[in-house]
Amino acid sequence: MTTQNRFELEMNYRMLVGLGNPGKGYEQNRHNVGFMLLDQLAIGWQCALNPQGKFRAEWGKVTRGDHQWLLVKPLTFMNASGEAVQRLAAFYQVPASEILVVYDDLDLPLGAVRCRPEGSSGGHNGMKSIESRLGTREFPRLRIGIGRDERGKNATISYVLSDFSKSEKEHLGQALERAENLIEEWGNSSLEKAMSLFNGRIQQGESTE
């Protein structure tokens, strides 16, 4: 092991994981809001995300404030997301409490943002995979509401794998901005303060600043 690698492993890391499915055909799907937020953060934080087969993820490292962050997009498809998360967490010795997972939630209305320090998968297959691989539910999760299809449960799969409409994209953009502000606040202060400031739903005409 090189001196540089040894130094990196001695640092304290936080991991941001965005869930989604890889490939052009999925880019704008409702199920890919986790990827969307990670891409937005990577641009704002000037963090290059590069695919690496060893970890089965597109990921990058960046230092902001007192923290070294790993930005991670698993490339295993949603149902096996935990594989990439577990591999990177083990290699960089990231405790579960420092892994924040961002994903879509059918049970939240479009534009709603909810962060919790722990919880259940709520039936989300990506979260089920991560909980199984990490062996715990005690890690932060940031849910971004996509609402439900009015046609009922039988339409759920086609709904989450469909793209946002033009009118929905405005609310989505505001929600992603709020989610990004929440993560920034976590880095600057604490998760508790970040949740108190930014958990909620963007109302029409509301600014996140």
N, CA, C and O of each residue as an XYZ file, in Angstrom:
836
protein
N       0.841     -1.199      0.000
C       0.000      0.000      0.000
C       0.874      1.247      0.000
O       1.819      1.348      0.783
N       0.561      2.194     -0.876
C       1.359      3.407     -0.965
C       1.071      4.330      0.222
O       0.074      4.178      0.928
N       1.983      5.294      0.415
C       1.792      6.272      1.485
C       0.513      7.065      1.276
O      -0.199      7.366      2.234
N       0.213      7.410      0.000
C      -0.999      8.159     -0.311
C      -2.238      7.355      0.054
O      -3.163      7.892      0.663
N      -2.272      6.076     -0.309
C      -3.421      5.235      0.019
C      -3.595      5.078      1.517
O      -4.717      5.076      2.023
N      -2.481      4.945      2.228
C      -2.535      4.808      3.680
C      -3.104      6.081      4.304
O      -3.900      6.016      5.240
N      -2.690      7.249      3.778
C      -3.187      8.535      4.278
C      -4.684      8.654      4.041
O      -5.421      9.099      4.921
N      -5.142      8.252      2.838
C      -6.554      8.356      2.511
C      -7.404      7.501      3.437
O      -8.480      7.927      3.854
N      -6.942      6.310      3.763
C      -7.716      5.420      4.613
C      -7.774      5.906      6.054
O      -8.653      5.494      6.810
N      -6.847      6.777      6.444
C      -6.846      7.325      7.798
C      -7.794      8.513      7.926
O      -8.053      8.970      9.040
N      -8.317      9.026      6.808
C      -9.222     10.161      6.845
C     -10.623      9.712      7.233
O     -10.978      8.542      7.088
N     -11.413     10.658      7.727
C     -12.801     10.373      8.060
C     -13.679     10.707      6.862
O     -13.708     11.848      6.402
N     -14.388      9.715      6.364
C     -15.187      9.878      5.161
C     -16.676      9.916      5.472
O     -17.155      9.328      6.442
N     -17.382     10.630      4.612
C     -18.828     10.544      4.538
C     -19.171     10.090      3.123
O     -18.471     10.421      2.166
N     -20.245      9.337      3.007
C     -20.640      8.834      1.699
C     -22.046      9.294      1.357
O     -22.968      9.152      2.159
N     -22.205      9.848      0.156
C     -23.509     10.198     -0.384
C     -23.811      9.225     -1.512
O     -23.056      9.132     -2.480
N     -24.911      8.507     -1.386
C     -25.283      7.503     -2.377
C     -26.587      7.918     -3.044
O     -27.591      8.127     -2.362
N     -26.583      8.039     -4.346
C     -27.811      8.303     -5.092
C     -28.251      7.031     -5.786
O     -27.446      6.379     -6.451
N     -29.517      6.665     -5.643
C     -29.998      5.422     -6.242
C     -30.672      5.685     -7.589
O     -31.341      6.699     -7.783
N     -30.478      4.752     -8.498
C     -31.071      4.847     -9.819
C     -30.652      3.661    -10.657
O     -30.007      2.740    -10.157
N     -31.010      3.675    -11.920
C     -30.607      2.649    -12.877
C     -29.684      3.264    -13.909
O     -29.969      4.352    -14.410
N     -28.581      2.598    -14.245
C     -27.637      3.149    -15.226
C     -28.171      3.017    -16.651
O     -28.968      2.126    -16.944
N     -27.728      3.905    -17.523
C     -28.107      3.830    -18.931
C     -28.945      5.011    -19.361
O     -29.731      5.549    -18.580
N     -28.771      5.414    -20.618
C     -29.463      6.588    -21.160
C     -30.975      6.484    -21.053
O     -31.651      7.483    -20.806
N     -31.506      5.291    -21.236
C     -32.947      5.127    -21.237
C     -33.610      5.386    -19.902
O     -34.825      5.573    -19.834
N     -32.816      5.400    -18.828
C     -33.370      5.585    -17.488
C     -33.107      6.972    -16.908
O     -33.615      7.295    -15.835
N     -32.324      7.794    -17.598
C     -31.791      9.029    -17.022
C     -32.851      9.940    -16.417
O     -32.637     10.493    -15.338
N     -33.991     10.109    -17.088
C     -35.013     11.046    -16.644
C     -36.187     10.359    -15.939
O     -37.213     10.990    -15.687
N     -36.039      9.081    -15.624
C     -37.100      8.343    -14.925
C     -37.320      8.854    -13.515
O     -36.401      9.374    -12.882
N     -38.529      8.706    -13.031
C     -38.844      9.047    -11.639
C     -37.977      8.246    -10.659
O     -37.598      8.743     -9.598
N     -37.674      7.008    -11.032
C     -36.891      6.123    -10.168
C     -35.441      6.579    -10.043
O     -34.691      6.034     -9.232
N     -35.034      7.574    -10.836
C     -33.631      7.981    -10.879
C     -33.356      9.319    -10.200
O     -32.334      9.945    -10.479
N     -34.227      9.763     -9.330
C     -33.990     11.063     -8.692
C     -32.725     11.050     -7.833
O     -32.090     12.090     -7.658
N     -32.354      9.898     -7.301
C     -31.105      9.813     -6.544
C     -29.911     10.114     -7.427
O     -29.021     10.867     -7.030
N     -29.877      9.534     -8.625
C     -28.818      9.833     -9.584
C     -28.834     11.309     -9.951
O     -27.779     11.935    -10.057
N     -30.026     11.871    -10.146
C     -30.138     13.271    -10.539
C     -29.513     14.195     -9.498
O     -28.806     15.143     -9.840
N     -29.781     13.908     -8.228
C     -29.219     14.752     -7.181
C     -27.702     14.599     -7.105
O     -26.989     15.587     -6.930
N     -27.205     13.372     -7.236
C     -25.751     13.172     -7.195
C     -25.073     13.895     -8.352
O     -24.008     14.486     -8.168
N     -25.667     13.858     -9.532
C     -25.092     14.577    -10.678
C     -25.075     16.081    -10.416
O     -24.107     16.765    -10.753
N     -26.144     16.590     -9.819
C     -26.230     18.018     -9.513
C     -25.184     18.413     -8.477
O     -24.533     19.449     -8.612
N     -25.024     17.595     -7.451
C     -24.009     17.862     -6.431
C     -22.602     17.804     -7.025
O     -21.759     18.647     -6.718
N     -22.355     16.814     -7.870
C     -21.027     16.656     -8.457
C     -20.633     17.885     -9.267
O     -19.475     18.301     -9.244
N     -21.598     18.470     -9.986
C     -21.314     19.688    -10.750
C     -21.027     20.853     -9.807
O     -20.040     21.568     -9.978
N     -21.895     21.040     -8.810
C     -21.713     22.149     -7.871
C     -20.463     22.032     -7.034
O     -19.840     23.040     -6.698
N     -20.087     20.808     -6.690
C     -18.916     20.576     -5.847
C     -17.652     20.339     -6.671
O     -16.577     20.129     -6.110
N     -17.774     20.372     -7.989
C     -16.648     20.137     -8.893
C     -15.964     18.811     -8.571
O     -14.750     18.738     -8.381
N     -16.784     17.778     -8.518
C     -16.304     16.432     -8.214
C     -16.563     15.536     -9.417
O     -17.718     15.289     -9.766
N     -15.521     15.053    -10.045
C     -15.672     14.174    -11.202
C     -16.118     12.789    -10.739
O     -15.545     12.217     -9.812
N     -17.151     12.262    -11.400
C     -17.629     10.911    -11.112
C     -17.164      9.994    -12.235
O     -17.476     10.226    -13.403
N     -16.423      8.961    -11.881
C     -15.884      8.044    -12.875
C     -16.282      6.612    -12.559
O     -16.267      6.213    -11.395
N     -16.640      5.830    -13.576
C     -17.014      4.436    -13.342
C     -15.800      3.583    -13.002
O     -14.724      3.768    -13.570
N     -15.976      2.652    -12.077
C     -14.890      1.743    -11.730
C     -15.479      0.369    -11.437
O     -16.315      0.214    -10.546
N     -15.034     -0.617    -12.195
C     -15.568     -1.965    -12.056
C     -15.312     -2.588    -10.705
O     -16.113     -3.389    -10.224
N     -14.191     -2.224    -10.085
C     -13.849     -2.796     -8.787
C     -14.953     -2.582     -7.769
O     -15.262     -3.476     -6.981
N     -15.551     -1.392     -7.783
C     -16.604     -1.068     -6.827
C     -18.002     -1.126     -7.451
O     -19.005     -0.953     -6.760
N     -18.055     -1.370     -8.764
C     -19.334     -1.440     -9.474
C     -20.150     -0.164     -9.266
O     -21.349     -0.213     -8.995
N     -19.479      0.971     -9.398
C     -20.114      2.266     -9.161
C     -19.432      3.350     -9.985
O     -18.272      3.227    -10.380
N     -20.183      4.403    -10.229
C     -19.627      5.656    -10.747
C     -19.480      6.549     -9.539
O     -20.474      6.856     -8.880
N     -18.254      6.982     -9.223
C     -18.053      7.669     -7.953
C     -16.856      8.614     -8.022
O     -16.051      8.570     -8.952
N     -16.770      9.465     -7.008
C     -15.655     10.395     -6.920
C     -15.458     10.838     -5.482
O     -16.305     10.601     -4.621
N     -14.320     11.492     -5.234
C     -13.982     11.992     -3.902
C     -13.788     13.496     -3.963
O     -13.256     14.024     -4.940
N     -14.225     14.184     -2.910
C     -14.046     15.627     -2.853
C     -13.967     16.059     -1.389
O     -14.644     15.497     -0.528
N     -13.137     17.057     -1.123
C     -13.028     17.614      0.225
C     -13.831     18.898      0.297
O     -13.655     19.798     -0.524
N     -14.713     18.980      1.285
C     -15.492     20.189      1.534
C     -15.538     20.424      3.021
O     -16.018     19.581      3.780
N     -15.028     21.590      3.446
C     -14.981     21.874      4.869
C     -14.091     20.888      5.588
O     -12.946     20.662      5.195
N     -14.623     20.303      6.642
C     -13.845     19.362      7.454
C     -14.024     17.917      7.026
O     -13.540     17.006      7.698
N     -14.713     17.697      5.915
C     -15.056     16.327      5.543
C     -14.523     15.953      4.169
O     -14.431     16.780      3.262
N     -14.177     14.680      4.050
C     -13.876     14.080      2.761
C     -15.108     13.278      2.361
O     -15.540     12.381      3.086
N     -15.671     13.610      1.198
C     -16.925     13.001      0.779
C     -16.702     12.036     -0.372
O     -15.890     12.288     -1.261
N     -17.427     10.935     -0.347
C     -17.517     10.024     -1.477
C     -18.893     10.199     -2.097
O     -19.898     10.027     -1.407
N     -18.965     10.531     -3.361
C     -20.226     10.638     -4.089
C     -20.368      9.381     -4.943
O     -19.506      9.088     -5.772
N     -21.446      8.648     -4.742
C     -21.541      7.301     -5.302
C     -22.860      7.075     -6.036
O     -23.933      7.351     -5.499
N     -22.770      6.569     -7.271
C     -23.928      6.117     -8.041
C     -23.699      4.645     -8.388
O     -22.917      4.349     -9.291
N     -24.360      3.717     -7.695
C     -24.180      2.294     -8.010
C     -24.566      1.994     -9.458
O     -25.558      2.516     -9.966
N     -23.770      1.147    -10.116
C     -24.032      0.792    -11.506
C     -24.554     -0.639    -11.643
O     -24.440     -1.250    -12.706
N     -25.115     -1.156    -10.584
C     -25.565     -2.547    -10.535
C     -27.033     -2.708    -10.888
O     -27.546     -3.827    -10.861
N     -27.719     -1.631    -11.216
C     -29.170     -1.555    -11.296
C     -29.724     -1.566     -9.868
O     -29.090     -2.047     -8.929
N     -30.927     -1.019     -9.751
C     -31.498     -0.683     -8.451
C     -31.478     -1.830     -7.446
O     -31.073     -1.642     -6.299
N     -31.910     -3.016     -7.869
C     -32.116     -4.111     -6.929
C     -30.839     -4.640     -6.283
O     -30.908     -5.381     -5.303
N     -29.672     -4.270     -6.819
C     -28.402     -4.725     -6.249
C     -27.537     -3.552     -5.795
O     -26.313     -3.670     -5.740
N     -28.157     -2.433     -5.473
C     -27.423     -1.218     -5.100
C     -26.483     -1.429     -3.918
O     -25.439     -0.783     -3.828
N     -26.850     -2.325     -3.019
C     -26.059     -2.527     -1.810
C     -24.669     -3.049     -2.064
O     -23.778     -2.864     -1.235
N     -24.460     -3.701     -3.198
C     -23.146     -4.270     -3.488
C     -22.089     -3.174     -3.579
O     -21.034     -3.276     -2.953
N     -22.362     -2.132     -4.351
C     -21.406     -1.031     -4.499
C     -21.221     -0.287     -3.186
O     -20.102      0.073     -2.822
N     -22.329     -0.056     -2.472
C     -22.250      0.677     -1.207
C     -21.405     -0.084     -0.202
O     -20.551      0.503      0.462
N     -21.633     -1.379     -0.083
C     -20.885     -2.182      0.889
C     -19.397     -2.224      0.549
O     -18.553     -2.131      1.440
N     -19.076     -2.361     -0.727
C     -17.662     -2.435     -1.130
C     -16.921     -1.138     -0.818
O     -15.822     -1.167     -0.264
N     -17.517     -0.006     -1.172
C     -16.859      1.277     -0.913
C     -16.791      1.584      0.569
O     -15.779      2.094      1.050
N     -17.860      1.279      1.302
C     -17.875      1.533      2.740
C     -16.811      0.712      3.447
O     -16.162      1.199      4.373
N     -16.628     -0.531      3.016
C     -15.617     -1.388      3.630
C     -14.206     -0.895      3.301
O     -13.338     -0.868      4.174
N     -13.979     -0.506      2.045
C     -12.641     -0.086      1.634
C     -12.220      1.201      2.324
O     -11.084      1.322      2.781
N     -13.145      2.174      2.402
C     -12.813      3.464      3.008
C     -13.213      3.563      4.479
O     -13.103      4.623      5.095
N     -13.669      2.463      5.019
C     -14.008      2.385      6.445
C     -15.015      3.462      6.849
O     -14.822      4.183      7.828
N     -16.080      3.550      6.079
C     -17.131      4.526      6.348
C     -18.197      3.866      7.218
O     -18.814      2.891      6.789
N     -18.430      4.373      8.434
C     -19.475      3.788      9.284
C     -20.859      4.051      8.705
O     -21.056      5.028      7.982
N     -21.805      3.194      9.016
C     -23.161      3.324      8.476
C     -23.769      4.681      8.796
O     -24.524      5.224      7.989
N     -23.450      5.238      9.962
C     -24.015      6.524     10.372
C     -23.560      7.685      9.499
O     -24.134      8.772      9.564
N     -22.520      7.460      8.672
C     -21.991      8.509      7.797
C     -22.328      8.244      6.330
O     -21.736      8.849      5.436
N     -23.277      7.340      6.084
C     -23.710      7.031      4.727
C     -25.128      7.551      4.534
O     -26.063      7.048      5.156
N     -25.292      8.545      3.686
C     -26.615      9.102      3.392
C     -27.059      8.618      2.016
O     -26.373      8.841      1.019
N     -28.214      7.951      1.970
C     -28.728      7.396      0.718
C     -29.914      8.234      0.243
O     -30.844      8.493      1.007
N     -29.877      8.650     -1.011
C     -30.926      9.478     -1.613
C     -31.720      8.628     -2.599
O     -31.143      7.967     -3.463
N     -33.051      8.647     -2.467
C     -33.865      7.822     -3.356
C     -35.279      8.375     -3.485
O     -35.692      9.254     -2.728
N     -36.011      7.842     -4.457
C     -37.377      8.261     -4.739
C     -38.352      7.591     -3.782
O     -38.109      6.481     -3.308
N     -39.460      8.276     -3.501
C     -40.469      7.710     -2.606
C     -41.860      7.959     -3.167
O     -42.272      9.102     -3.363
N     -42.576      6.869     -3.421
C     -43.936      6.942     -3.937
C     -44.918      7.498     -2.917
O     -45.938      8.078     -3.288
N     -44.617      7.324     -1.635
C     -45.553      7.707     -0.581
C     -45.457      9.181     -0.197
O     -46.232      9.662      0.630
N     -44.511      9.895     -0.795
C     -44.402     11.335     -0.574
C     -44.874     12.063     -1.825
O     -44.581     11.625     -2.938
N     -45.598     13.162     -1.665
C     -46.039     13.919     -2.845
C     -44.859     14.530     -3.581
O     -43.811     14.790     -2.989
N     -45.036     14.751     -4.855
C     -43.984     15.361     -5.658
C     -43.557     16.690     -5.034
O     -44.391     17.540     -4.722
N     -42.248     16.855     -4.857
C     -41.727     18.090     -4.277
C     -41.409     17.994     -2.804
O     -40.807     18.908     -2.241
N     -41.809     16.884     -2.158
C     -41.537     16.719     -0.731
C     -40.149     16.133     -0.521
O     -39.684     15.311     -1.311
N     -39.493     16.563      0.547
C     -38.161     16.084      0.913
C     -38.200     15.644      2.365
O     -38.622     16.411      3.230
N     -37.767     14.425      2.648
C     -37.770     13.902      4.014
C     -36.454     13.194      4.293
O     -36.071     12.263      3.584
N     -35.777     13.644      5.322
C     -34.538     13.010      5.753
C     -34.733     12.442      7.151
O     -35.356     13.076      8.003
N     -34.204     11.253      7.386
C     -34.268     10.606      8.693
C     -32.923      9.956      8.996
O     -32.234      9.531      8.068
N     -32.527      9.867     10.267
C     -31.238      9.258     10.608
C     -31.224      7.747     10.465
O     -30.152      7.141     10.449
N     -32.398      7.122     10.361
C     -32.510      5.677     10.192
C     -33.952      5.371      9.810
O     -34.774      6.284      9.730
N     -34.269      4.110      9.576
C     -35.641      3.770      9.237
C     -35.721      2.459      8.494
O     -34.778      1.667      8.514
N     -36.857      2.224      7.830
C     -37.049      0.998      7.074
C     -36.967      1.303      5.583
O     -36.945      2.463      5.172
N     -36.921      0.243      4.780
C     -36.818      0.409      3.337
C     -38.106      0.933      2.732
O     -38.086      1.512      1.645
N     -39.233      0.740      3.419
C     -40.523      1.157      2.877
C     -40.870      0.433      1.587
O     -41.655      0.936      0.782
N     -40.287     -0.749      1.384
C     -40.557     -1.509      0.176
C     -39.692     -1.148     -1.014
O     -39.842     -1.736     -2.086
N     -38.788     -0.189     -0.848
C     -37.916      0.240     -1.949
C     -36.808     -0.795     -2.135
O     -36.052     -1.069     -1.203
N     -36.710     -1.368     -3.327
C     -35.777     -2.464     -3.549
C     -34.312     -2.060     -3.414
O     -33.491     -2.850     -2.948
N     -33.982     -0.845     -3.816
C     -32.612     -0.381     -3.641
C     -32.231     -0.294     -2.178
O     -31.126     -0.675     -1.792
N     -33.147      0.208     -1.363
C     -32.882      0.311      0.072
C     -32.824     -1.063      0.732
O     -32.024     -1.284      1.641
N     -33.669     -1.984      0.276
C     -33.615     -3.353      0.799
C     -32.227     -3.953      0.577
O     -31.670     -4.603      1.462
N     -31.683     -3.729     -0.606
C     -30.366     -4.263     -0.940
C     -29.278     -3.664     -0.047
O     -28.398     -4.382      0.428
N     -29.338     -2.357      0.179
C     -28.323     -1.705      1.013
C     -28.428     -2.170      2.460
O     -27.413     -2.463      3.093
N     -29.640     -2.237      2.985
C     -29.825     -2.702      4.359
C     -29.293     -4.122      4.530
O     -28.675     -4.444      5.545
N     -29.539     -4.963      3.532
C     -29.065     -6.342      3.589
C     -27.544     -6.406      3.566
O     -26.939     -7.149      4.339
N     -26.931     -5.639      2.690
C     -25.471     -5.668      2.551
C     -24.752     -5.056      3.746
O     -23.709     -5.554      4.171
N     -25.313     -3.966      4.293
C     -24.681     -3.318      5.449
C     -25.032     -4.022      6.751
O     -24.336     -3.862      7.754
N     -26.109     -4.800      6.739
C     -26.522     -5.511      7.944
C     -27.152     -4.615      8.989
O     -27.161     -4.949     10.174
N     -27.681     -3.473      8.556
C     -28.293     -2.535      9.495
C     -29.236     -1.594      8.757
O     -29.100     -1.376      7.553
N     -30.197     -1.039      9.501
C     -31.058      0.019      8.990
C     -30.645      1.372      9.554
O     -31.261      2.394      9.253
N     -29.606      1.370     10.368
C     -29.223      2.583     11.087
C     -28.238      3.417     10.272
O     -27.070      3.567     10.630
N     -28.744      3.950      9.174
C     -27.977      4.898      8.376
C     -28.952      5.938      7.826
O     -30.111      5.609      7.573
N     -28.510      7.187      7.633
C     -29.411      8.255      7.176
C     -29.945      7.986      5.784
O     -29.272      7.393      4.941
N     -31.175      8.436      5.559
C     -31.773      8.312      4.246
C     -32.547      9.579      3.907
O     -33.214     10.163      4.762
N     -32.450      9.991      2.658
C     -33.091     11.217      2.168
C     -34.047     10.833      1.049
O     -33.627     10.446     -0.041
N     -35.343     10.947      1.338
C     -36.372     10.557      0.378
C     -36.890     11.781     -0.376
O     -37.161     12.825      0.217
N     -37.020     11.633     -1.677
C     -37.558     12.694     -2.516
C     -38.869     12.193     -3.118
O     -38.895     11.183     -3.821
N     -39.951     12.910     -2.835
C     -41.266     12.460     -3.250
C     -41.486     12.523     -4.747
O     -41.146     13.509     -5.399
N     -42.065     11.449     -5.286
C     -42.440     11.432     -6.700
C     -43.945     11.214     -6.861
O     -44.446     11.184     -7.985
N     -44.675     11.062     -5.747
C     -46.111     10.844     -5.812
C     -46.447      9.460     -6.344
O     -45.567      8.682     -6.711
N     -47.744      9.174     -6.377
C     -48.198      7.861     -6.864
C     -49.020      8.011     -8.136
O     -49.641      9.045     -8.380
N     -49.008      6.960     -8.934
C     -49.855      6.907    -10.124
C     -51.291      6.667     -9.681
O     -51.553      5.750     -8.903
N     -52.207      7.468    -10.158
C     -53.609      7.349     -9.756
C     -54.259      6.057    -10.236
O     -55.350      5.704     -9.789
N     -53.585      5.347    -11.151
C     -54.167      4.094    -11.657
C     -54.000      2.937    -10.677
O     -54.553      1.861    -10.902
N     -53.245      3.137     -9.589
C     -53.136      2.112     -8.563
C     -51.864      1.294     -8.639
O     -50.965      1.578     -9.430
N     -51.806      0.242     -7.775
C     -50.582     -0.535     -7.600
C     -50.117     -1.221     -8.874
O     -48.914     -1.357     -9.095
N     -51.040     -1.652     -9.711
C     -50.661     -2.382    -10.923
C     -49.856     -1.528    -11.897
O     -49.177     -2.063    -12.774
N     -49.925     -0.216    -11.751
C     -49.209      0.693    -12.660
C     -47.904      1.206    -12.061
O     -47.223      2.028    -12.674
N     -47.546      0.725    -10.860
C     -46.392      1.280    -10.143
C     -45.093      1.130    -10.919
O     -44.335      2.092    -11.042
N     -44.823     -0.062    -11.447
C     -43.550     -0.289    -12.126
C     -43.411      0.614    -13.343
O     -42.373      1.249    -13.528
N     -44.444      0.677    -14.172
C     -44.370      1.530    -15.357
C     -44.279      3.004    -14.964
O     -43.659      3.804    -15.665
N     -44.902      3.355    -13.838
C     -44.885      4.751    -13.378
C     -43.479      5.179    -12.957
O     -42.992      6.221    -13.396
N     -42.821      4.377    -12.105
C     -41.501      4.788    -11.615
C     -40.455      4.755    -12.718
O     -39.437      5.441    -12.628
N     -40.696      3.960    -13.763
C     -39.750      3.880    -14.873
C     -40.130      4.799    -16.031
O     -39.585      4.685    -17.129
N     -41.069      5.709    -15.777
C     -41.436      6.714    -16.782
C     -40.789      8.046    -16.423
O     -40.372      8.254    -15.283
N     -40.708      8.946    -17.399
C     -40.070     10.242    -17.186
C     -41.028     11.233    -16.539
O     -42.248     11.105    -16.644
N     -40.449     12.221    -15.870
C     -41.239     13.317    -15.322
C     -41.832     14.138    -16.465
O     -41.197     14.335    -17.501
N     -43.047     14.609    -16.260
C     -43.656     15.491    -17.255
C     -43.033     16.885    -17.152
O     -42.333     17.194    -16.187
N     -43.292     17.703    -18.141
C     -42.752     19.064    -18.149
C     -43.214     19.855    -16.931
O     -42.422     20.581    -16.329
N     -44.489     19.723    -16.560
C     -45.002     20.467    -15.405
C     -44.420     19.949    -14.097
O     -44.269     20.710    -13.141
N     -44.091     18.653    -14.047
C     -43.527     18.071    -12.824
C     -42.082     18.486    -12.608
O     -41.608     18.530    -11.472
N     -41.385     18.787    -13.685
C     -39.957     19.067    -13.574
C     -39.668     20.323    -12.756
O     -38.613     20.413    -12.128
N     -40.577     21.287    -12.752
C     -40.363     22.497    -11.952
C     -40.344     22.151    -10.470
O     -39.459     22.590     -9.735
N     -41.332     21.353    -10.027
C     -41.373     20.940     -8.630
C     -40.173     20.060     -8.287
O     -39.606     20.165     -7.200
N     -39.797     19.200     -9.215
C     -38.638     18.346     -8.985
C     -37.378     19.183     -8.799
O     -36.582     18.915     -7.898
N     -37.193     20.191     -9.641
C     -36.017     21.043     -9.524
C     -35.928     21.730     -8.173
O     -34.847     21.848     -7.596
N     -37.073     22.184     -7.670
C     -37.098     22.822     -6.353
C     -36.786     21.814     -5.250
O     -36.092     22.131     -4.284
N     -37.306     20.602     -5.403
C     -37.041     19.565     -4.405
C     -35.561     19.187     -4.383
O     -34.983     18.998     -3.313
N     -34.952     19.076     -5.555
C     -33.529     18.739     -5.619
C     -32.677     19.845     -5.005
O     -31.666     19.574     -4.357
N     -33.092     21.088     -5.213
C     -32.363     22.209     -4.613
C     -32.460     22.156     -3.091
O     -31.474     22.379     -2.389
N     -33.648     21.860     -2.592
C     -33.820     21.754     -1.145
C     -32.996     20.595     -0.584
O     -32.374     20.722      0.470
N     -32.996     19.477     -1.287
C     -32.211     18.327     -0.853
C     -30.718     18.655     -0.829
O     -30.003     18.249      0.087
N     -30.258     19.384     -1.832
C     -28.852     19.782     -1.880
C     -28.522     20.703     -0.709
O     -27.463     20.565     -0.096
N     -29.414     21.639     -0.390
C     -29.196     22.533      0.745
C     -29.153     21.752      2.059
O     -28.381     22.082      2.959
N     -29.984     20.719      2.162
C     -29.985     19.890      3.368
C     -28.636     19.201      3.550
O     -28.099     19.151      4.657
N     -28.098     18.677      2.465
C     -26.797     18.005      2.548
C     -25.689     18.996      2.906
O     -24.804     18.686      3.704
N     -25.744     20.181      2.316
C     -24.760     21.221      2.644
C     -24.818     21.563      4.137
O     -23.786     21.727      4.787
N     -26.035     21.668      4.664
C     -26.190     21.994      6.080
C     -25.658     20.868      6.954
O     -25.064     21.129      8.000
N     -25.860     19.634      6.548
C     -25.297     18.506      7.292
C     -23.782     18.642      7.384
O     -23.192     18.397      8.436
N     -23.157     19.035      6.276
C     -21.716     19.215      6.286
C     -21.262     20.372      7.158
O     -20.186     20.320      7.754
N     -22.080     21.416      7.236
C     -21.705     22.607      7.993
C     -22.045     22.520      9.478
O     -21.382     23.149     10.302
N     -23.073     21.746      9.827
C     -23.493     21.699     11.229
C     -23.796     20.272     11.662
O     -22.891     19.544     12.071
N     -25.062     19.862     11.576
C     -25.452     18.523     12.013
C     -26.638     18.051     11.190
O     -27.340     18.852     10.573
N     -26.853     16.750     11.187
C     -27.992     16.197     10.464
C     -29.296     16.672     11.082
O     -30.264     16.934     10.368
N     -29.327     16.785     12.406
C     -30.544     17.226     13.095
C     -30.943     18.632     12.658
O     -32.117     18.893     12.396
N     -29.974     19.533     12.580
C     -30.285     20.899     12.152
C     -30.704     20.915     10.687
O     -31.633     21.628     10.307
N     -30.017     20.129      9.871
C     -30.363     20.069      8.447
C     -31.798     19.596      8.260
O     -32.528     20.140      7.431
N     -32.207     18.590      9.024
C     -33.569     18.086      8.920
C     -34.586     19.130      9.359
O     -35.641     19.282      8.743
N     -34.261     19.843     10.424
C     -35.196     20.849     10.937
C     -35.391     21.998      9.952
O     -36.465     22.597      9.897
N     -34.362     22.302      9.182
C     -34.436     23.422      8.236
C     -35.064     23.055      6.897
O     -35.763     23.867      6.291
N     -34.814     21.823      6.433
C     -35.156     21.531      5.041
C     -36.112     20.367      4.827
O     -36.538     20.142      3.694
N     -36.467     19.620      5.864
C     -37.513     18.629      5.669
C     -38.816     19.340      5.356
O     -39.155     20.321      6.017
N     -39.544     18.870      4.373
C     -40.818     19.495      4.050
C     -41.098     19.457      2.569
O     -40.466     18.717      1.815
N     -42.046     20.256      2.170
C     -42.485     20.280      0.783
C     -42.415     21.700      0.244
O     -42.851     22.651      0.892
N     -41.861     21.823     -0.947
C     -41.826     23.112     -1.628
C     -43.234     23.478     -2.065
O     -43.907     22.694     -2.735
N     -43.675     24.662     -1.686
C     -44.974     25.161     -2.132
C     -44.789     25.999     -3.389
O     -43.708     26.538     -3.629
N     -45.826     26.105     -4.178
C     -45.723     26.874     -5.430
C     -45.319     28.308     -5.134
O     -45.924     28.980     -4.299
N     -44.285     28.765     -5.831
C     -43.801     30.128     -5.645
C     -42.827     30.291     -4.508
O     -42.317     31.390     -4.286
N     -42.552     29.209     -3.769
C     -41.641     29.290     -2.635
C     -40.203     29.203     -3.110
O     -39.908     28.468     -4.053
N     -39.300     29.942     -2.473
C     -37.881     29.860     -2.750
C     -37.218     29.009     -1.685
O     -37.667     28.983     -0.539
N     -36.143     28.305     -2.057
C     -35.422     27.494     -1.091
C     -34.333     28.283     -0.402
O     -33.641     27.740      0.459
N     -34.157     29.542     -0.750
C     -33.109     30.348     -0.139
C     -33.662     31.182      1.010
O     -32.917     31.927      1.647
